[in-house]
Amino acid sequence: MEKPTEALLLSIALPGFWQLINGRLVKGTILLGLEFIVNIKANLNEVIISSFHGDIEKAIAHVNQWLMFYPCLYFFSMWDAFKDAGGGKDEFSFFPFVFAAFFVTVGCIYSSTIRLFGVILGPIWLPMLCVVPGILLGIIFMTTLKNFKDKNVF
C-alpha cells in the first residue's frame, strides 16, 4: 500500500491517528482530542447507533449543532495525513477535501428535512451520501483551476 493511501485510510478510521503514528505528536494529539470532544458533545456515537438500527427519528432527536464541527475536522485530518505522507503535491489538491467537507456540512444541516425517494435519511446517511458529489465537484474544480493556470488564464 502506498503511504498516501495508508495515511488516508488511517485518518478515515480515526482523525489524528496517522499524525500520531507518523511522529506528529502535538498535531495528532490535538486532532484526536478534538475528535473525542466533538464526538461526545455531538452525541455522535448514539446518533450512529440509532441510524444503523434504522431509527432515524431518534438519531435526529439526539443530534445537536456540535455535529457541524465534525466534517471539517475529519476532512482536514485526512487531507493533512495525505499531504504529510507525500500525496497531494499538486497546487490545488486540497479542493476535493474542502468540497467534501462543505457538502457533508450542508448534508448535516438539511439531514432532518431532505427526503430521498420519500425517506428522511438523517444525520448520518445523508451527509455520507454528500461526500460523493463533494469529492467529484472538488476534482472538477481542481482540474479546471489547474488547466486555467497551465494556460496562463490567471
DSSP file (Angstrom, degrees, kcal/mol; ACC not computed):
  #  RESIDUE AA STRUCTURE BP1 BP2  ACC     N-H-->O    O-->H-N    N-H-->O    O-->H-N    TCO  KAPPA ALPHA  PHI   PSI    X-CA   Y-CA   Z-CA
    1    1 A M              0   0    0      0, 0.0     2,-0.1     0, 0.0     0, 0.0   0.000 360.0 360.0 360.0 136.4    0.0    0.0    0.0
    2    2 A E     >  -     0   0    0      1,-0.1     4,-2.6     4,-0.0     5,-0.2  -0.384 360.0-118.2 -69.6 151.0    1.3    3.5   -0.9
    3    3 A K  H  > S+     0   0    0      1,-0.2     4,-3.0     2,-0.2     5,-0.2   0.913 112.2  51.1 -58.5 -46.9    2.0    5.8    2.0
    4    4 A P  H  > S+     0   0    0      0, 0.0     4,-2.3     0, 0.0    -1,-0.2   0.903 112.8  47.0 -60.3 -37.8   -0.6    8.5    1.0
    5    5 A T  H  > S+     0   0    0      2,-0.2     4,-2.6     1,-0.2    -2,-0.2   0.921 113.1  48.5 -67.1 -43.2   -3.3    5.8    0.7
    6    6 A E  H  X S+     0   0    0     -4,-2.6     4,-2.5     2,-0.2     5,-0.2   0.919 111.9  49.4 -61.3 -44.1   -2.3    4.3    4.0
    7    7 A A  H  X S+     0   0    0     -4,-3.0     4,-2.0     1,-0.2    11,-0.2   0.914 111.6  49.2 -61.7 -43.4   -2.4    7.8    5.7
    8    8 A L  H  X S+     0   0    0     -4,-2.3     4,-1.8    -5,-0.2    -2,-0.2   0.928 112.4  47.1 -62.6 -46.2   -5.8    8.5    4.2
    9    9 A L  H  X S+     0   0    0     -4,-2.6     4,-2.0     1,-0.2    -2,-0.2   0.890 111.6  50.2 -65.9 -39.8   -7.3    5.2    5.4
   10   10 A L  H  X S+     0   0    0     -4,-2.5     4,-2.0     1,-0.2     7,-0.3   0.871 111.3  49.5 -66.6 -34.8   -5.9    5.6    8.9
   11   11 A S  H  < S+     0   0    0     -4,-2.0    -1,-0.2    -5,-0.2    -2,-0.2   0.808 107.3  54.3 -73.8 -28.7   -7.3    9.1    9.1
   12   12 A I  H  < S+     0   0    0     -4,-1.8    -2,-0.2    -5,-0.2    -1,-0.2   0.901 109.1  49.8 -66.3 -39.5  -10.7    7.8    7.9
   13   13 A A  H  < S-     0   0    0     -4,-2.0    -2,-0.2     1,-0.3    -1,-0.2   0.918 136.5  -8.9 -64.7 -43.8  -10.5    5.3   10.8
   14   14 A L  S >< S-     0   0    0     -4,-2.0     3,-2.3    -5,-0.1     4,-0.4  -0.820  74.7-119.0-159.8 113.7   -9.7    7.9   13.4
   15   15 A P  T 3  S+     0   0    0      0, 0.0    20,-0.2     0, 0.0    -4,-0.1  -0.302 102.2  20.2 -55.8 130.5   -8.8   11.6   12.8
   16   16 A G  T 3> S+     0   0    0     58,-0.1     4,-2.0    15,-0.1    16,-0.2   0.224  92.4 108.6  95.2 -12.8   -5.3   12.2   14.2
   17   17 A F  H <> S+     0   0    0     -3,-2.3     4,-2.5    -7,-0.3     5,-0.2   0.928  79.0  46.3 -65.1 -47.2   -4.2    8.6   14.1
   18   18 A W  H  > S+     0   0    0     -4,-0.4     4,-2.6   -11,-0.2     6,-0.3   0.914 110.5  54.2 -61.2 -42.1   -1.8    8.9   11.1
   19   19 A Q  H  4>S+     0   0    0      1,-0.2     5,-2.8     2,-0.2    -1,-0.2   0.902 110.6  46.2 -60.6 -41.1   -0.3   12.1   12.7
   20   20 A L  H ><5S+     0   0    0     -4,-2.0     3,-1.4     3,-0.2    -1,-0.2   0.934 114.1  47.1 -66.0 -46.5    0.4   10.2   15.9
   21   21 A I  H 3<5S+     0   0    0     -4,-2.5    -2,-0.2     1,-0.3    -1,-0.2   0.854 111.1  53.1 -62.5 -34.8    1.9    7.1   14.1
   22   22 A N  T 3<5S-     0   0    0     -4,-2.6    -1,-0.3    -5,-0.2    -2,-0.2   0.318 122.1-103.8 -88.2   8.9    4.0    9.4   11.9
   23   23 A G  T < 5S+     0   0    0     -3,-1.4     2,-1.6     1,-0.2     3,-0.2   0.533  82.7 128.8  85.9   5.8    5.5   11.2   14.9
   24   24 A R     >< +     0   0    0     -5,-2.8     4,-3.0    -6,-0.3     5,-0.3  -0.559  30.0 164.5 -89.2  70.7    3.5   14.4   14.6
   25   25 A L  H  >  +     0   0    0     -2,-1.6     4,-2.4     2,-0.2    -1,-0.2   0.859  65.4  45.9 -65.5 -41.8    2.6   14.1   18.3
   26   26 A V  H  > S+     0   0    0     -3,-0.2     4,-2.4     2,-0.2    -1,-0.2   0.964 118.5  41.7 -67.0 -50.8    1.3   17.6   19.0
   27   27 A K  H  > S+     0   0    0      1,-0.2     4,-2.7     2,-0.2     5,-0.2   0.920 116.9  49.0 -62.4 -44.0   -0.9   17.8   15.9
   28   28 A G  H  X S+     0   0    0     -4,-3.0     4,-2.7    -9,-0.2     5,-0.2   0.903 111.7  48.6 -62.4 -42.4   -2.1   14.2   16.3
   29   29 A T  H  X S+     0   0    0     -4,-2.4     4,-2.7    -5,-0.3    -1,-0.2   0.904 112.5  48.4 -65.4 -41.5   -3.0   14.7   19.9
   30   30 A I  H  X S+     0   0    0     -4,-2.4     4,-2.9    -5,-0.2     5,-0.2   0.946 114.6  44.9 -63.7 -47.9   -4.9   17.9   19.1
   31   31 A L  H  X S+     0   0    0     -4,-2.7     4,-2.3     2,-0.2    -2,-0.2   0.921 116.0  46.3 -63.3 -43.8   -6.8   16.3   16.3
   32   32 A L  H  X S+     0   0    0     -4,-2.7     4,-2.3    -5,-0.2    -1,-0.2   0.913 113.6  49.2 -64.9 -42.4   -7.6   13.2   18.3
   33   33 A G  H  X S+     0   0    0     -4,-2.7     4,-2.5    -5,-0.2    -2,-0.2   0.920 111.8  48.4 -62.0 -44.3   -8.6   15.3   21.3
   34   34 A L  H  X S+     0   0    0     -4,-2.9     4,-2.9     1,-0.2     5,-0.3   0.889 109.1  54.4 -62.7 -38.4  -10.8   17.5   19.1
   35   35 A E  H  X S+     0   0    0     -4,-2.3     4,-2.7    -5,-0.2    -2,-0.2   0.935 110.5  45.4 -61.1 -45.8  -12.4   14.3   17.6
   36   36 A F  H  X S+     0   0    0     -4,-2.3     4,-2.5     2,-0.2     5,-0.2   0.915 114.2  48.7 -64.7 -42.8  -13.2   13.0   21.1
   37   37 A I  H  X S+     0   0    0     -4,-2.5     4,-3.0     2,-0.2     5,-0.2   0.955 116.0  41.9 -62.0 -50.7  -14.6   16.3   22.2
   38   38 A V  H  X S+     0   0    0     -4,-2.9     4,-2.4     1,-0.2     6,-0.3   0.907 113.9  53.5 -64.9 -40.8  -16.8   16.8   19.1
   39   39 A N  H  <>S+     0   0    0     -4,-2.7     5,-2.2    -5,-0.3     6,-0.4   0.930 115.0  40.0 -58.3 -47.0  -17.9   13.2   19.1
   40   40 A I  H ><5S+     0   0    0     -4,-2.5     3,-1.2    -5,-0.2    -2,-0.2   0.942 116.9  47.8 -69.2 -48.3  -19.0   13.4   22.8
   41   41 A K  H 3<5S+     0   0    0     -4,-3.0    25,-0.3     1,-0.3    -2,-0.2   0.828 114.1  47.6 -64.8 -31.4  -20.6   16.8   22.5
   42   42 A A  T 3<5S-     0   0    0     -4,-2.4    22,-0.4    -5,-0.2    -1,-0.3   0.466 104.4-128.0 -87.0  -1.2  -22.5   15.9   19.3
   43   43 A N  T <>5 +     0   0    0     -3,-1.2     4,-2.3    -4,-0.3     3,-0.2   0.855  51.7 161.0  56.3  34.7  -23.7   12.6   20.8
   44   44 A L  H  >< +     0   0    0     -5,-2.2     4,-2.8    -6,-0.3     5,-0.2   0.859  62.6  52.0 -61.9 -40.8  -22.2   11.1   17.6
   45   45 A N  H  > S+     0   0    0     -6,-0.4     4,-2.6     2,-0.2    -1,-0.2   0.916 111.7  47.3 -63.9 -41.1  -22.0    7.5   18.8
   46   46 A E  H  > S+     0   0    0      2,-0.2     4,-2.5     1,-0.2    -1,-0.2   0.900 112.9  49.8 -63.6 -40.4  -25.7    7.5   19.8
   47   47 A V  H  X S+     0   0    0     -4,-2.3     4,-2.3     2,-0.2    -2,-0.2   0.905 111.7  48.3 -65.4 -41.9  -26.6    9.1   16.5
   48   48 A I  H  X S+     0   0    0     -4,-2.8     4,-2.7     2,-0.2     5,-0.2   0.939 112.5  47.9 -63.8 -47.3  -24.6    6.5   14.6
   49   49 A I  H  X S+     0   0    0     -4,-2.6     4,-1.7     1,-0.2     6,-0.2   0.931 113.2  47.8 -60.7 -46.3  -26.1    3.5   16.5
   50   50 A S  H  <>S+     0   0    0     -4,-2.5     5,-2.5     1,-0.2     4,-0.3   0.906 112.8  49.3 -61.7 -41.2  -29.7    4.9   16.1
   51   51 A S  H ><5S+     0   0    0     -4,-2.3     3,-1.3     1,-0.2    -2,-0.2   0.911 109.5  50.6 -65.3 -42.8  -29.1    5.4   12.4
   52   52 A F  H 3<5S+     0   0    0     -4,-2.7    -1,-0.2     1,-0.3    -2,-0.2   0.802 109.4  51.9 -66.4 -27.8  -27.6    1.9   11.9
   53   53 A H  T 3<5S-     0   0    0     -4,-1.7    -1,-0.3    -5,-0.2    -2,-0.2   0.468 119.1-113.4 -84.8  -1.3  -30.7    0.5   13.6
   54   54 A G  T < 5S+     0   0    0     -3,-1.3     2,-1.4    -4,-0.3     3,-0.2   0.565  77.2 131.1  83.4   8.4  -32.9    2.5   11.3
   55   55 A D     >< +     0   0    0     -5,-2.5     4,-1.9    -6,-0.2    -1,-0.2  -0.605  21.1 161.7 -95.0  74.8  -34.3    4.7   14.0
   56   56 A I  H  >  +     0   0    0     -2,-1.4     4,-2.8     1,-0.2     5,-0.2   0.859  69.7  56.9 -66.6 -37.7  -33.7    8.0   12.1
   57   57 A E  H  > S+     0   0    0     -3,-0.2     4,-2.1     1,-0.2    -1,-0.2   0.902 108.3  47.5 -61.8 -40.4  -36.1   10.0   14.3
   58   58 A K  H  > S+     0   0    0      2,-0.2     4,-1.6     1,-0.2    -1,-0.2   0.900 111.4  51.6 -66.2 -40.3  -34.2    9.0   17.4
   59   59 A A  H  X S+     0   0    0     -4,-1.9     4,-1.3     1,-0.2    -2,-0.2   0.923 110.6  48.0 -61.5 -44.3  -30.9   10.0   15.6
   60   60 A I  H  < S+     0   0    0     -4,-2.8     3,-0.2     1,-0.2    -1,-0.2   0.885 109.8  53.1 -63.8 -38.6  -32.3   13.4   14.7
   61   61 A A  H  < S+     0   0    0     -4,-2.1    -1,-0.2     1,-0.2    -2,-0.2   0.822 111.5  45.9 -66.6 -31.0  -33.5   13.9   18.3
   62   62 A H  H  < S+     0   0    0     -4,-1.6    -1,-0.2    -3,-0.2    -2,-0.2   0.685  93.9  93.4 -86.9 -18.8  -30.1   13.2   19.7
   63   63 A V     <  +     0   0    0     -4,-1.3     2,-0.2    -3,-0.2   -20,-0.1  -0.391  50.1 176.0 -78.1 153.3  -28.0   15.3   17.3
   64   64 A N    >   -     0   0    0    -22,-0.4     3,-1.8    -2,-0.1     4,-0.2  -0.814  49.5 -77.3-142.9-174.9  -27.1   18.9   18.0
   65   65 A Q  G >  S+     0   0    0      1,-0.3     3,-1.6    -2,-0.2     4,-0.3   0.658 113.6  78.4 -67.1 -14.8  -25.0   21.7   16.5
   66   66 A W  G >> S+     0   0    0      1,-0.3     3,-1.6   -25,-0.3     4,-0.6   0.786  80.0  71.1 -62.7 -24.9  -21.7   20.2   17.6
   67   67 A L  G X4 S+     0   0    0     -3,-1.8     3,-0.8     1,-0.3    -1,-0.3   0.784  83.3  71.2 -60.6 -25.6  -22.1   17.8   14.6
   68   68 A M  G <4 S+     0   0    0     -3,-1.6     4,-0.5     1,-0.2    -1,-0.3   0.760  93.7  54.6 -64.1 -24.8  -21.3   20.8   12.4
   69   69 A F  G <> S+     0   0    0     -3,-1.6     4,-1.9    -4,-0.3    -1,-0.2   0.754  92.8  73.9 -78.1 -24.4  -17.7   20.7   13.5
   70   70 A Y  H <X S+     0   0    0     -3,-0.8     4,-3.0    -4,-0.6     5,-0.2   0.899  88.6  53.3 -65.2 -46.3  -17.1   17.1   12.6
   71   71 A P  H  > S+     0   0    0      0, 0.0     4,-2.8     0, 0.0     5,-0.3   0.919 112.3  44.5 -58.3 -43.8  -16.9   17.2    8.8
   72   72 A C  H  > S+     0   0    0     -4,-0.5     4,-2.3     2,-0.2     5,-0.2   0.920 116.2  46.7 -66.9 -42.4  -14.2   20.0    8.7
   73   73 A L  H  X S+     0   0    0     -4,-1.9     4,-2.2     2,-0.2    -1,-0.2   0.928 115.3  47.4 -61.2 -45.7  -12.2   18.3   11.5
   74   74 A Y  H  X S+     0   0    0     -4,-3.0     4,-1.9    -5,-0.2    -2,-0.2   0.934 116.1  41.1 -63.5 -50.5  -12.5   14.9    9.7
   75   75 A F  H  X S+     0   0    0     -4,-2.8     4,-2.6    -5,-0.2    -1,-0.2   0.820 112.8  54.6 -74.4 -29.8  -11.6   16.1    6.2
   76   76 A F  H  X S+     0   0    0     -4,-2.3     4,-3.0    -5,-0.3     5,-0.2   0.937 108.5  49.7 -64.5 -44.3   -8.8   18.3    7.5
   77   77 A S  H  X S+     0   0    0     -4,-2.2     4,-2.1    -5,-0.2    -2,-0.2   0.900 112.5  47.5 -60.2 -41.5   -7.2   15.4    9.3
   78   78 A M  H  X S+     0   0    0     -4,-1.9     4,-2.6     2,-0.2    -1,-0.2   0.936 114.0  46.3 -65.4 -46.6   -7.5   13.3    6.1
   79   79 A W  H  X S+     0   0    0     -4,-2.6     4,-2.9     1,-0.2     5,-0.3   0.931 112.8  49.8 -62.5 -45.4   -6.0   16.0    3.9
   80   80 A D  H  X S+     0   0    0     -4,-3.0     4,-2.6     1,-0.2    -1,-0.2   0.909 113.6  45.3 -61.2 -43.4   -3.2   16.7    6.4
   81   81 A A  H  X S+     0   0    0     -4,-2.1     4,-1.8    -5,-0.2     6,-0.2   0.923 113.8  49.9 -65.2 -44.4   -2.3   13.0    6.6
   82   82 A F  H  <>S+     0   0    0     -4,-2.6     5,-2.5     1,-0.2    -2,-0.2   0.927 115.6  42.3 -59.7 -47.8   -2.5   12.5    2.9
   83   83 A K  H ><5S+     0   0    0     -4,-2.9     3,-1.6     1,-0.2    -1,-0.2   0.897 112.1  54.1 -67.5 -41.4   -0.3   15.5    2.2
   84   84 A D  H 3<5S+     0   0    0     -4,-2.6    -1,-0.2     1,-0.3    -2,-0.2   0.805 105.3  55.0 -63.3 -29.9    2.2   14.6    5.0
   85   85 A A  T 3<5S-     0   0    0     -4,-1.8    -1,-0.3    -5,-0.2    -2,-0.2   0.366 130.8 -90.9 -87.2   5.3    2.6   11.1    3.5
   86   86 A G  T < 5S+     0   0    0     -3,-1.6     3,-0.3     1,-0.3    -3,-0.2   0.450  88.9 120.1 103.2   0.5    3.6   12.6    0.1
   87   87 A G      < +     0   0    0     -5,-2.5    -1,-0.3    -6,-0.2     6,-0.0  -0.375  55.1  42.2 -87.2 173.2    0.2   12.8   -1.6
   88   88 A G        +     0   0    0     -2,-0.1     5,-0.2     1,-0.1    -1,-0.2   0.886  58.0 153.5  62.3  43.2   -1.4   15.9   -2.9
   89   89 A K        +     0   0    0     -3,-0.3    -1,-0.1     4,-0.1    -2,-0.1   0.716  43.6  98.4 -76.6 -19.7    1.7   17.5   -4.5
   90   90 A D  S >  S-     0   0    0      1,-0.1     3,-1.5     2,-0.1     4,-0.2  -0.367  85.4-118.3 -67.9 149.7   -0.5   19.4   -7.0
   91   91 A E  T 3  S+     0   0    0      1,-0.3     3,-0.3     2,-0.1    -1,-0.1   0.824 111.2  35.9 -58.8 -36.2   -1.2   23.0   -6.1
   92   92 A F  T >  S+     0   0    0      1,-0.2     3,-1.6    50,-0.1    -1,-0.3   0.085  78.4 118.7-107.8  22.7   -5.0   22.6   -5.9
   93   93 A S  T <   +     0   0    0     -3,-1.5     4,-0.4     1,-0.3    -1,-0.2   0.621  65.1  67.8 -68.5 -12.0   -5.1   19.0   -4.4
   94   94 A F  T >> S+     0   0    0     -3,-0.3     4,-2.3     1,-0.2     3,-0.5   0.678  76.7  86.1 -80.0 -16.8   -6.9   20.2   -1.3
   95   95 A F  H <> S+     0   0    0     -3,-1.6     4,-3.0     1,-0.2     5,-0.3   0.864  83.3  53.7 -59.3 -41.5  -10.1   21.1   -3.2
   96   96 A P  H 3> S+     0   0    0      0, 0.0     4,-1.9     0, 0.0    -1,-0.2   0.898 112.8  45.9 -59.3 -36.2  -11.7   17.6   -3.1
   97   97 A F  H <> S+     0   0    0     -3,-0.5     4,-2.4    -4,-0.4    -2,-0.2   0.911 114.5  47.3 -69.6 -42.5  -11.3   17.5    0.7
   98   98 A V  H  X S+     0   0    0     -4,-2.3     4,-2.4     2,-0.2    -3,-0.2   0.935 114.2  46.0 -64.9 -47.5  -12.6   21.1    1.1
   99   99 A F  H  X S+     0   0    0     -4,-3.0     4,-2.9     1,-0.2     5,-0.2   0.890 112.1  51.6 -65.3 -38.6  -15.6   20.4   -1.2
  100  100 A A  H  X S+     0   0    0     -4,-1.9     4,-2.6    -5,-0.3     5,-0.2   0.931 110.5  48.6 -63.1 -44.2  -16.4   17.1    0.6
  101  101 A A  H  X S+     0   0    0     -4,-2.4     4,-2.2     2,-0.2    -2,-0.2   0.917 113.4  47.8 -60.6 -42.9  -16.3   18.9    4.0
  102  102 A F  H  X S+     0   0    0     -4,-2.4     4,-2.5     2,-0.2    -2,-0.2   0.947 113.5  46.0 -63.6 -48.9  -18.6   21.6    2.7
  103  103 A F  H  X S+     0   0    0     -4,-2.9     4,-2.4     1,-0.2    -2,-0.2   0.885 112.8  50.1 -64.5 -38.4  -21.1   19.2    1.2
  104  104 A V  H  X S+     0   0    0     -4,-2.6     4,-2.1    -5,-0.2    -1,-0.2   0.900 109.9  51.2 -66.0 -39.4  -21.1   17.0    4.2
  105  105 A T  H  X S+     0   0    0     -4,-2.2     4,-2.2    -5,-0.2    -2,-0.2   0.924 110.8  47.8 -62.3 -44.3  -21.7   20.0    6.4
  106  106 A V  H  X S+     0   0    0     -4,-2.5     4,-2.2     1,-0.2    -2,-0.2   0.891 109.3  54.7 -62.4 -39.0  -24.6   21.0    4.2
  107  107 A G  H  < S+     0   0    0     -4,-2.4     4,-0.4     1,-0.2    -2,-0.2   0.879 107.4  50.2 -60.6 -37.9  -25.9   17.4    4.4
  108  108 A C  H >< S+     0   0    0     -4,-2.1     3,-0.8     2,-0.2     4,-0.3   0.912 108.9  52.3 -64.5 -42.6  -25.8   17.8    8.2
  109  109 A I  H 3< S+     0   0    0     -4,-2.2     3,-0.4     1,-0.2    -2,-0.2   0.916 120.0  32.2 -60.8 -44.5  -27.7   21.0    8.1
  110  110 A Y  T >X S+     0   0    0     -4,-2.2     4,-2.6     1,-0.2     3,-1.7   0.294  86.3 108.6 -97.9   9.9  -30.5   19.5    6.0
  111  111 A S  T <4 S+     0   0    0     -3,-0.8    11,-1.1    -4,-0.4    -1,-0.2   0.724  79.5  48.9 -64.4 -21.9  -30.4   16.0    7.3
  112  112 A S  T 34 S+     0   0    0     -3,-0.4    -1,-0.3    -4,-0.3    -2,-0.1   0.504 121.6  32.0 -94.7  -2.9  -33.7   16.3    9.2
  113  113 A T  T <4 S+     0   0    0     -3,-1.7     2,-0.3     9,-0.1    -2,-0.2   0.694  90.6  92.1-123.5 -31.1  -35.7   17.8    6.3
  114  114 A I     <  -     0   0    0     -4,-2.6     7,-0.7    -7,-0.1     2,-0.4  -0.521  56.4-159.2 -75.5 132.2  -34.4   16.4    2.9
  115  115 A R  E     -A  120   0A   0     -2,-0.3     2,-0.6     5,-0.2     5,-0.2  -0.922   7.1-160.0-111.2 135.9  -36.2   13.3    1.7
  116  116 A L  E >  S-A  119   0A   0      3,-2.9     3,-1.2    -2,-0.4    -2,-0.0  -0.964  85.5 -16.0-115.4 114.6  -34.7   11.0   -0.8
  117  117 A F  T 3  S-     0   0    0     -2,-0.6    -1,-0.2     1,-0.2     3,-0.1   0.862 131.9 -52.9  55.9  37.9  -37.4    8.9   -2.5
  118  118 A G  T 3  S+     0   0    0      1,-0.2     2,-0.5    -3,-0.1    -1,-0.2   0.504 116.8 112.4  81.8   5.6  -39.7    9.9    0.3
  119  119 A V  E <   -A  116   0A   0     -3,-1.2    -3,-2.9     3,-0.0     2,-0.6  -0.933  64.1-136.0-117.4 131.8  -37.4    8.9    3.1
  120  120 A I  E     -A  115   0A   0     -2,-0.5    -5,-0.2    -5,-0.2   -64,-0.1  -0.760  16.1-164.9 -80.8 121.8  -35.5   11.1    5.6
  121  121 A L     >  -     0   0    0     -7,-0.7     4,-0.8    -2,-0.6     3,-0.4   0.728  27.7-149.9 -84.6 -22.8  -32.0    9.7    5.7
  122  122 A G  H  >  -     0   0    0    -11,-1.1     4,-1.3    -8,-0.3    -1,-0.2  -0.175  37.2 -41.9  84.7-175.4  -31.0   11.6    8.8
  123  123 A P  H  4 S+     0   0    0      0, 0.0    -1,-0.2     0, 0.0   -11,-0.1   0.438 132.0  36.2 -77.5  -0.5  -27.8   13.0   10.2
  124  124 A I  H  > S+     0   0    0     -3,-0.4     4,-1.8   -77,-0.1    -2,-0.2   0.750 117.8  41.1-110.8 -53.0  -25.5   10.0    9.3
  125  125 A W  H  X S+     0   0    0     -4,-0.8     4,-2.1     2,-0.2     5,-0.2   0.905 113.8  49.7 -71.1 -42.6  -26.7    8.7    5.9
  126  126 A L  H  X S+     0   0    0     -4,-1.3     4,-1.6     1,-0.2    -1,-0.2   0.953 112.7  46.7 -63.6 -48.7  -27.4   12.0    4.1
  127  127 A P  H  > S+     0   0    0      0, 0.0     4,-0.6     0, 0.0    -1,-0.2   0.893 110.9  53.7 -59.3 -36.7  -24.0   13.5    5.0
  128  128 A M  H >< S+     0   0    0     -4,-1.8     3,-1.0     1,-0.2     4,-0.5   0.901 108.2  49.4 -63.7 -39.0  -22.3   10.3    3.9
  129  129 A L  H >< S+     0   0    0     -4,-2.1     3,-0.7     1,-0.2    -1,-0.2   0.807 102.5  63.5 -67.2 -28.1  -24.0   10.5    0.6
  130  130 A C  H 3X S+     0   0    0     -4,-1.6     4,-1.6     1,-0.2    -1,-0.2   0.636  85.3  75.0 -72.6 -13.7  -22.9   14.1    0.2
  131  131 A V  H <X S+     0   0    0     -3,-1.0     4,-2.9    -4,-0.6     5,-0.3   0.917  90.5  57.3 -61.6 -42.6  -19.3   13.0    0.2
  132  132 A V  H <> S+     0   0    0     -3,-0.7     4,-2.6    -4,-0.5     5,-0.2   0.948 109.9  39.2 -60.9 -55.5  -19.6   11.7   -3.4
  133  133 A P  H  > S+     0   0    0      0, 0.0     4,-2.7     0, 0.0     5,-0.3   0.862 115.2  56.3 -64.1 -30.5  -20.7   15.0   -5.0
  134  134 A G  H  X S+     0   0    0     -4,-1.6     4,-2.1     2,-0.2   -34,-0.3   0.949 111.1  41.3 -62.8 -48.9  -18.3   16.9   -2.8
  135  135 A I  H  X S+     0   0    0     -4,-2.9     4,-2.5     2,-0.2     5,-0.2   0.922 115.8  50.7 -65.3 -43.6  -15.3   15.0   -4.0
  136  136 A L  H  X S+     0   0    0     -4,-2.6     4,-2.4    -5,-0.3    -2,-0.2   0.933 113.4  43.9 -62.0 -46.4  -16.5   14.9   -7.6
  137  137 A L  H  X S+     0   0    0     -4,-2.7     4,-2.8     1,-0.2    -1,-0.2   0.863 112.1  54.3 -67.3 -33.8  -17.0   18.7   -7.7
  138  138 A G  H  X S+     0   0    0     -4,-2.1     4,-2.7    -5,-0.3    -2,-0.2   0.897 109.4  47.4 -63.6 -40.5  -13.7   19.2   -5.9
  139  139 A I  H  X S+     0   0    0     -4,-2.5     4,-2.8     2,-0.2     5,-0.2   0.912 112.9  48.8 -66.3 -42.8  -11.9   17.2   -8.5
  140  140 A I  H  X S+     0   0    0     -4,-2.4     4,-2.6     2,-0.2    -2,-0.2   0.938 114.1  45.8 -61.6 -46.7  -13.7   19.1  -11.3
  141  141 A F  H  X S+     0   0    0     -4,-2.8     4,-2.6     2,-0.2     5,-0.2   0.918 113.7  49.2 -62.1 -45.1  -12.8   22.4   -9.6
  142  142 A M  H  X S+     0   0    0     -4,-2.7     4,-2.3     1,-0.2    -2,-0.2   0.923 113.7  45.8 -60.2 -46.8   -9.2   21.3   -9.0
  143  143 A T  H  X S+     0   0    0     -4,-2.8     4,-2.4     2,-0.2    -2,-0.2   0.900 112.7  50.5 -65.5 -41.8   -8.8   20.2  -12.6
  144  144 A T  H  X S+     0   0    0     -4,-2.6     4,-2.6    -5,-0.2    -2,-0.2   0.935 112.3  46.0 -63.0 -47.4  -10.3   23.3  -14.0
  145  145 A L  H  X S+     0   0    0     -4,-2.6     4,-2.5     1,-0.2    -1,-0.2   0.896 112.5  51.2 -63.0 -39.7   -8.1   25.6  -12.0
  146  146 A K  H  X S+     0   0    0     -4,-2.3     4,-2.5    -5,-0.2    -1,-0.2   0.915 111.2  47.9 -63.7 -42.2   -5.0   23.6  -12.9
  147  147 A N  H  X S+     0   0    0     -4,-2.4     4,-1.7     2,-0.2    -2,-0.2   0.909 112.0  49.5 -65.1 -42.4   -6.0   23.8  -16.6
  148  148 A F  H  <>S+     0   0    0     -4,-2.6     5,-3.0     1,-0.2     6,-0.5   0.913 112.6  47.7 -62.2 -41.5   -6.5   27.6  -16.3
  149  149 A K  H ><5S+     0   0    0     -4,-2.5     3,-1.5     1,-0.2    -2,-0.2   0.912 109.5  52.5 -67.1 -41.2   -3.2   28.0  -14.6
  150  150 A D  H 3<5S+     0   0    0     -4,-2.5    -1,-0.2     1,-0.3    -2,-0.2   0.819 112.0  46.7 -62.7 -30.4   -1.4   25.9  -17.2
  151  151 A K  T 3<5S-     0   0    0     -4,-1.7    -1,-0.3    -5,-0.2    -2,-0.2   0.313 113.9-120.0 -92.9   7.6   -2.9   28.1  -19.9
  152  152 A N  T < 5 +     0   0    0     -3,-1.5    -3,-0.2    -5,-0.1    -2,-0.1   0.835  65.3 144.2  56.3  37.1   -1.9   31.3  -18.0
  153  153 A V      <       0   0    0     -5,-3.0    -4,-0.2    -6,-0.2    -1,-0.1   0.847 360.0 360.0 -71.4 -34.5   -5.6   32.3  -17.8
  154  154 A F              0   0    0     -6,-0.5    -5,-0.1     0, 0.0    -1,-0.1   0.333 360.0 360.0-137.7 360.0   -4.9   33.8  -14.4
